[in-house]
């Protein structure tokens, strides 16, 4: 199914996955949980999970004493010890039985090269264009890939891009992920339509862990759109996502994350991208939902000629808290990166942007830029922006900048003088401000979907 909605005539049943979630096991997170969960898995994967758990136990929880977490106090924002292990439910593949919110999101998707659907950390549907399948493209769940594509996982999952040693949450995800997505694109294969992933979170008071691994071989092309959403939740729910993207020589990769979780969710995403010689690896992070959202993105440019555009967009209201921690690592000569993150904040919402451009000693001829701009729609909203440069080469072009400002009164007055109401004028100003980011990555369906979400938020202001 590359361009149609699934058949609604099927029926669905749900069942607890007793093979992977035995009865009587405590729901707290500990080594016993890791051993029990990994028992049916290959030995190499069990060993990696147990190693990750050891790293997790040895790594202190981040505090505001660390520069990277100065403005996000986990003691106040996250009650990890109170969260439970989710009920692992495996659903039959049936569109009509999916939650209404999930159905709505899937209907809004444009034609695609393939689809993956996930509920509470478990993939329950996958499809891929037959022609792409015949060319060797792989799109499958990590659980299935343990058997069908074990070598790909051995070589790349939690290895070079995102090992557990990267941090406390990275280690926890590596130890406890329940499922995820593997996308492999062979050399020279080009996907003209995106791969679309839709994830739904239904359980409350739990911690969910998922992973994504994308490997694009030399000269290939692929776009990947990953959307996660839920209804509002009364109990805090922790949603952890780990993303590893590898673009080999000359590959072109676009990774898009749309975060639309309901209130009550704490979203944590660790993303690592590796760009080799003459490759292009672009990312777009859209943060609209969750009560607290933390994104850690590191782009590594490893080969001469590598290029990465890093785009971000966020729109907060009420007391939402967005924290984006980015780094652009230039490790080879003649590489380029350009980061643009823009956000609009209303009510008592808050954003934190922390970014660093690192130019390593051998990375001469680096061309790197970093920009963060914030628009405050309320006297109670707040934005903290901390761009940084670390330069260890002498023949580079690098710059960074940040702005925090109120709504432009002249623009609003001009629009109102043309017959628009105050609300309509403000809506157009905000859409124009944020629209610059979307115009940089005009992926089919993404611009329309994000614009609709922004407009819906504006109508509530």
C-alpha positions as CSV (number, residue, x, y, z in Angstrom):
1,X,0.0,0.0,0.0
2,X,2.0,3.0,-1.2
3,X,-0.8,5.5,-1.8
4,X,-4.1,4.3,-0.3
5,X,-5.8,4.0,3.0
6,X,-6.0,0.5,4.4
7,X,-9.2,-1.6,4.0
8,X,-11.6,-0.7,6.8
9,X,-13.5,-3.9,6.6
10,X,-11.1,-6.0,8.7
11,X,-11.6,-6.8,12.4
12,X,-9.0,-6.5,15.1
13,X,-8.3,-8.2,18.4
14,X,-5.7,-7.3,21.0
15,X,-3.8,-9.6,23.2
16,X,-1.2,-9.3,25.8
17,X,2.1,-10.5,24.4
18,X,2.8,-13.2,27.0
19,X,5.9,-14.3,25.1
20,X,7.6,-11.1,25.9
21,X,5.8,-9.8,29.0
22,X,5.5,-12.7,31.5
23,X,3.0,-12.5,34.3
24,X,4.2,-11.8,37.8
25,X,7.2,-9.6,36.8
26,X,7.6,-6.4,38.8
27,X,6.8,-3.3,36.8
28,X,9.7,-1.3,38.2
29,X,12.8,-0.8,36.1
30,X,15.7,-3.0,37.2
31,X,18.2,-5.6,36.0
32,X,15.6,-8.4,36.4
33,X,13.3,-6.5,34.0
34,X,16.1,-6.3,31.4
35,X,16.9,-10.0,31.7
36,X,13.2,-11.0,31.5
37,X,12.5,-8.8,28.5
38,X,15.6,-10.0,26.6
39,X,15.2,-13.7,27.4
40,X,13.8,-14.7,24.0
41,X,16.3,-12.5,22.1
42,X,19.7,-13.5,20.5
43,X,22.6,-13.6,23.0
44,X,24.4,-10.6,21.3
45,X,21.4,-8.4,21.9
46,X,20.8,-9.6,25.5
47,X,24.5,-8.8,26.2
48,X,24.1,-5.3,24.8
49,X,21.0,-4.7,26.8
50,X,22.6,-5.8,30.0
51,X,25.7,-3.7,29.2
52,X,23.4,-0.7,28.6
53,X,21.7,-1.3,32.0
54,X,25.1,-1.3,33.7
55,X,25.9,2.0,32.0
56,X,22.5,3.4,33.1
57,X,23.1,2.5,36.8
58,X,26.6,4.0,36.7
59,X,25.6,7.2,35.1
60,X,24.2,9.9,37.4
61,X,20.8,11.5,36.6
62,X,21.3,14.9,34.9
63,X,20.9,17.9,37.2
64,X,20.7,21.7,36.7
65,X,24.4,21.8,37.6
66,X,25.2,20.5,34.2
67,X,25.2,23.1,31.4
68,X,23.2,20.9,29.1
69,X,20.4,20.7,31.7
70,X,20.6,24.0,33.4
71,X,17.0,25.1,32.5
72,X,15.2,21.8,32.7
73,X,15.0,20.5,36.3
74,X,14.3,16.8,36.1
75,X,13.5,16.7,39.9
76,X,10.5,18.8,39.1
77,X,9.7,17.8,35.6
78,X,10.0,14.0,35.6
79,X,9.0,11.3,38.2
80,X,10.7,8.4,36.6
81,X,10.5,6.2,39.7
82,X,6.7,6.4,39.7
83,X,6.4,5.2,36.1
84,X,5.4,1.6,35.3
85,X,6.4,-0.9,32.7
86,X,3.7,-0.8,29.9
87,X,1.3,-3.6,29.2
88,X,2.8,-5.0,26.1
89,X,-0.2,-5.4,23.7
90,X,0.2,-6.6,20.2
91,X,-2.7,-5.6,17.9
92,X,-3.9,-7.3,14.7
93,X,-3.3,-5.1,11.6
94,X,-6.7,-3.3,11.1
95,X,-7.1,0.4,10.4
96,X,-10.8,0.6,11.5
97,X,-9.9,-0.6,15.0
98,X,-7.2,2.0,15.6
99,X,-7.9,4.9,18.0
100,X,-9.7,7.9,16.3
101,X,-6.7,10.2,16.7
102,X,-4.4,7.7,15.0
103,X,-6.9,7.2,12.2
104,X,-7.1,10.9,11.7
105,X,-3.3,11.3,11.5
106,X,-3.0,8.4,9.0
107,X,-5.7,9.8,6.8
108,X,-3.9,13.1,6.6
109,X,-0.8,11.4,5.2
110,X,0.1,11.8,1.6
111,X,1.1,8.9,-0.7
112,X,4.3,7.2,0.5
113,X,6.9,4.7,-0.4
114,X,5.9,2.8,2.8
115,X,4.1,3.0,6.1
116,X,4.8,1.9,9.7
117,X,2.2,2.1,12.5
118,X,3.0,1.7,16.1
119,X,0.9,1.7,19.3
120,X,2.5,1.9,22.7
121,X,6.0,1.0,21.4
122,X,4.9,-2.0,19.4
123,X,4.8,-2.0,15.6
124,X,1.6,-3.5,14.3
125,X,1.6,-2.6,10.6
126,X,4.2,-2.3,7.9
127,X,4.0,-1.9,4.1
128,X,6.5,-1.1,1.4
129,X,6.1,-0.4,-2.4
130,X,6.7,-3.7,-4.2
131,X,9.2,-2.2,-6.7
132,X,11.3,-0.9,-3.8
133,X,11.2,-4.2,-2.1
134,X,12.5,-5.9,-5.2
135,X,15.4,-3.5,-5.3
136,X,16.4,-4.5,-1.8
137,X,14.9,-1.8,0.4
138,X,14.2,-3.0,3.9
139,X,11.4,-1.5,6.0
140,X,10.5,-3.6,9.1
141,X,10.2,-3.6,12.8
142,X,13.3,-4.2,15.0
143,X,11.6,-7.2,16.6
144,X,11.3,-8.9,13.2
145,X,14.8,-7.7,12.1
146,X,16.4,-9.7,15.0
147,X,15.9,-12.8,12.9
148,X,15.6,-11.5,9.3
149,X,18.3,-8.9,9.3
150,X,20.4,-9.6,12.4
151,X,23.7,-8.5,10.8
152,X,22.4,-5.0,10.1
153,X,21.4,-4.7,13.8
154,X,24.7,-6.1,15.0
155,X,26.7,-3.7,12.9
156,X,24.7,-0.5,13.6
157,X,22.1,-0.6,16.4
158,X,23.5,1.3,19.4
159,X,27.0,1.2,18.1
160,X,28.8,4.1,16.3
161,X,26.0,6.6,16.3
162,X,24.3,6.2,19.7
163,X,26.0,3.9,22.1
164,X,24.6,3.8,25.7
165,X,27.6,5.7,26.9
166,X,26.1,8.8,25.4
167,X,24.1,9.5,28.5
168,X,21.6,8.4,31.2
169,X,18.5,8.4,29.0
170,X,20.4,6.9,26.1
171,X,21.5,4.0,28.2
172,X,18.0,3.4,29.6
173,X,16.5,3.3,26.1
174,X,19.2,0.9,24.9
175,X,18.4,-1.4,27.8
176,X,14.6,-1.3,27.6
177,X,13.4,-0.6,24.0
178,X,10.4,-2.8,23.1
179,X,10.3,-2.3,19.4
180,X,11.3,0.1,16.7
181,X,12.0,0.6,13.0
182,X,14.7,-0.5,10.6
183,X,15.0,1.3,7.2
184,X,17.8,0.2,4.9
185,X,18.2,1.7,1.4
186,X,20.7,-0.1,-0.9
187,X,23.3,1.8,-3.0
188,X,21.9,3.9,-5.8
189,X,18.2,3.3,-4.9
190,X,16.1,6.4,-4.7
191,X,12.8,6.7,-2.9
192,X,10.8,9.4,-4.6
193,X,8.1,9.4,-1.9
194,X,8.7,9.5,1.9
195,X,8.5,6.6,4.3
196,X,5.8,7.6,6.8
197,X,5.7,6.4,10.4
198,X,2.8,7.1,12.8
199,X,3.1,6.3,16.5
200,X,0.2,6.4,19.0
201,X,0.5,6.4,22.8
202,X,-2.5,5.2,24.7
203,X,-1.3,4.0,28.1
204,X,-0.9,6.5,31.0
205,X,1.6,6.4,33.8
206,X,4.1,4.3,31.9
207,X,7.5,4.6,30.3
208,X,7.7,3.7,26.6
209,X,10.9,3.1,24.7
210,X,11.4,2.9,20.9
211,X,14.3,3.1,18.5
212,X,14.8,4.0,14.8
213,X,17.7,2.9,12.7
214,X,18.2,4.3,9.1
215,X,21.0,3.2,6.9
216,X,21.3,4.8,3.4
217,X,24.0,3.3,1.3
218,X,26.1,5.3,-1.2
219,X,24.2,7.3,-3.8
220,X,20.8,6.5,-2.3
221,X,17.9,8.9,-1.5
222,X,15.2,8.7,1.2
223,X,12.9,10.9,3.3
224,X,11.6,9.6,6.6
225,X,8.6,11.3,8.4
226,X,8.1,10.1,12.0
227,X,5.0,11.4,13.8
228,X,4.1,10.6,17.5
229,X,0.8,11.7,19.1
230,X,-1.7,11.0,21.8
231,X,-4.6,12.4,23.6
232,X,-4.2,14.4,26.8
233,X,-3.2,12.3,29.8
234,X,-4.0,12.6,33.5
235,X,-0.9,10.7,34.6
236,X,2.6,11.6,33.5
237,X,3.8,9.3,30.7
238,X,7.4,9.1,29.5
239,X,8.0,8.6,25.8
240,X,11.6,7.9,24.9
241,X,12.8,7.7,21.3
242,X,16.4,6.9,20.1
243,X,17.2,7.7,16.4
244,X,20.3,6.7,14.5
245,X,20.8,7.8,10.9
246,X,23.7,6.9,8.7
247,X,24.2,8.5,5.2
248,X,27.1,6.9,3.3
249,X,29.0,8.5,0.5
250,X,26.8,10.6,-1.8
251,X,23.5,9.6,-0.1
252,X,20.7,12.1,0.4
253,X,18.6,11.7,3.6
254,X,15.8,13.7,5.2
255,X,14.6,12.9,8.7
256,X,11.5,14.6,10.0
257,X,10.1,14.3,13.5
258,X,6.6,15.6,14.3
259,X,5.9,15.5,18.1
260,X,2.2,16.0,18.8
261,X,1.7,14.3,22.2
262,X,-1.0,15.4,24.5
263,X,-0.5,17.2,27.8
264,X,0.8,15.0,30.6
265,X,3.5,13.5,28.3
266,X,7.2,13.9,28.9
267,X,8.9,13.4,25.5
268,X,12.6,12.6,25.3
269,X,14.4,12.1,22.0
270,X,18.1,11.3,21.3
271,X,19.0,11.8,17.7
272,X,22.4,11.1,16.1
273,X,23.2,11.6,12.4
274,X,26.4,10.5,10.6
275,X,27.1,12.1,7.2
276,X,29.9,10.7,5.1
277,X,31.7,12.0,2.0
278,X,29.5,14.2,-0.2
279,X,26.3,13.1,1.5
280,X,23.4,15.4,2.5
281,X,21.6,14.6,5.8
282,X,18.9,17.1,6.7
283,X,16.7,17.0,9.8
284,X,13.5,18.8,10.9
285,X,12.2,18.6,14.4
286,X,8.6,20.0,15.0
287,X,7.6,20.2,18.6
288,X,4.0,21.0,19.2
289,X,2.8,18.7,22.0
290,X,3.7,17.2,25.4
291,X,4.0,19.1,28.7
292,X,7.8,18.7,28.5
293,X,9.8,18.0,25.4
294,X,13.6,17.4,25.4
295,X,15.4,16.8,22.1
296,X,19.1,16.0,21.9
297,X,20.4,16.2,18.4
298,X,24.0,15.7,17.3
299,X,25.0,15.9,13.7
300,X,28.4,14.6,12.8
301,X,29.9,15.5,9.4
302,X,32.5,12.8,8.9
303,X,33.5,13.0,5.2
304,X,34.7,15.8,3.0
305,X,31.8,17.4,1.1
306,X,29.2,16.4,3.7
307,X,26.3,18.8,4.3
308,X,23.5,19.0,7.0
309,X,20.6,21.4,7.3
310,X,19.2,21.2,10.8
311,X,15.7,22.8,11.1
312,X,13.5,23.1,14.1
313,X,10.0,24.6,14.8
314,X,8.1,24.8,18.1
315,X,4.9,26.5,19.3
316,X,4.0,26.4,22.9
317,X,1.1,27.6,25.0
318,X,-0.2,27.1,28.6
319,X,2.9,25.9,30.6
320,X,4.5,23.8,27.9
321,X,8.3,23.4,28.2
322,X,10.5,22.8,25.1
323,X,14.3,22.1,25.5
324,X,16.4,21.6,22.3
325,X,20.0,20.7,22.8
326,X,21.9,20.6,19.5
327,X,25.5,20.1,18.3
328,X,27.1,20.3,14.9
329,X,30.4,18.4,14.8
330,X,32.6,19.0,11.8
331,X,35.3,16.4,11.7
332,X,36.4,16.5,8.1
333,X,37.4,19.4,5.8
334,X,35.1,21.1,3.3
335,X,31.9,20.3,5.2
336,X,28.8,22.6,5.8
337,X,26.0,22.8,8.2
338,X,23.2,25.3,8.7
339,X,20.9,25.2,11.7
340,X,17.7,27.3,12.0
341,X,15.3,26.8,15.0
342,X,12.4,29.1,15.4
343,X,9.6,29.1,18.1
344,X,6.5,31.0,19.1
345,X,5.5,31.0,22.8
346,X,2.2,32.0,24.3
347,X,0.8,32.0,27.9
348,X,3.4,30.8,30.4
349,X,5.2,28.4,28.0
350,X,9.0,28.3,27.9
351,X,11.7,27.3,25.5
352,X,15.3,26.5,25.9
353,X,17.7,26.3,23.0
354,X,21.3,25.3,23.5
355,X,23.5,24.8,20.4
356,X,27.2,24.4,19.7
357,X,29.2,24.3,16.5
358,X,32.4,22.3,17.0
359,X,35.1,22.5,14.3
360,X,37.7,19.8,14.9
361,X,41.4,20.4,14.1
362,X,41.4,18.8,10.7
363,X,38.1,20.3,9.5
364,X,39.5,23.2,7.5
365,X,37.1,25.0,5.1
366,X,34.2,24.4,7.4
367,X,31.1,26.5,6.6
368,X,28.7,26.4,9.6
369,X,25.8,28.6,10.8
370,X,23.5,28.5,13.8
371,X,20.4,30.6,14.3
372,X,17.7,30.5,16.9
373,X,14.8,33.0,16.8
374,X,11.9,33.2,19.3
375,X,8.6,35.1,19.2
376,X,6.9,35.8,22.5
377,X,3.1,36.2,22.3
378,X,2.6,36.8,26.0
379,X,4.3,38.7,28.8
380,X,4.6,35.5,30.8
381,X,6.3,33.4,28.1
382,X,10.1,33.0,28.2
383,X,12.8,31.9,25.9
384,X,16.5,31.1,26.8
385,X,18.9,30.8,23.9
386,X,22.6,29.8,24.3
387,X,24.4,29.4,21.0
388,X,28.1,28.5,21.1
389,X,31.2,28.0,18.9
390,X,34.2,25.8,19.6
391,X,36.7,26.3,16.8
392,X,40.0,24.3,16.5
393,X,40.8,25.2,12.9
394,X,41.9,28.5,11.3
395,X,40.3,28.5,7.8
396,X,36.6,28.4,8.5
397,X,33.4,30.4,8.2
398,X,31.2,30.1,11.2
399,X,28.6,32.3,12.9
400,X,25.8,32.0,15.4
401,X,22.9,34.2,16.5
402,X,19.8,34.3,18.6
403,X,16.9,36.7,19.0
404,X,13.9,36.9,21.4
405,X,11.2,39.4,20.6
406,X,7.6,40.4,21.0
407,X,5.0,40.3,18.2
408,X,5.7,43.0,15.6
409,X,3.2,45.7,16.2
410,X,3.9,47.3,12.8
411,X,3.1,44.1,11.0
412,X,0.0,43.6,13.0
413,X,-1.2,47.2,12.4
414,X,-0.5,46.9,8.7
415,X,-2.6,43.8,8.4
416,X,-5.4,45.2,10.5
417,X,-5.4,48.3,8.3
418,X,-6.2,46.0,5.4
419,X,-9.4,44.8,7.0
420,X,-8.2,41.8,9.1
421,X,-9.2,41.4,12.7
422,X,-6.6,41.5,15.4
423,X,-6.8,37.7,15.8
424,X,-6.4,37.1,12.0
425,X,-3.5,39.5,11.9
426,X,-1.7,37.8,14.7
427,X,-2.3,34.4,13.1
428,X,-0.7,35.5,9.8
429,X,2.3,37.0,11.6
430,X,2.9,33.8,13.5
431,X,2.4,31.6,10.5
432,X,4.8,33.8,8.5
433,X,7.4,33.7,11.3
434,X,7.3,29.9,11.6
435,X,6.8,29.3,7.9
436,X,10.4,30.1,7.1
437,X,11.5,26.8,8.6
438,X,8.9,24.8,6.7
439,X,9.9,26.4,3.4
440,X,13.4,25.1,3.8
441,X,12.2,21.5,3.7
442,X,9.0,21.4,1.6
443,X,8.2,17.7,2.0
444,X,4.8,16.6,0.7
445,X,2.1,16.7,3.4
446,X,4.4,17.9,6.2
447,X,3.9,21.6,5.6
448,X,0.2,21.2,5.4
449,X,-0.1,19.1,8.5
450,X,2.1,21.3,10.6
451,X,0.4,24.5,9.4
452,X,-3.0,23.0,10.4
453,X,-1.7,22.2,13.9
454,X,-0.3,25.8,14.3
455,X,-3.6,27.3,13.1
456,X,-5.5,25.1,15.6
457,X,-3.4,26.3,18.4
458,X,-3.8,29.9,17.3
459,X,-7.6,29.6,17.4
460,X,-7.3,28.6,21.1
461,X,-5.2,31.6,22.0
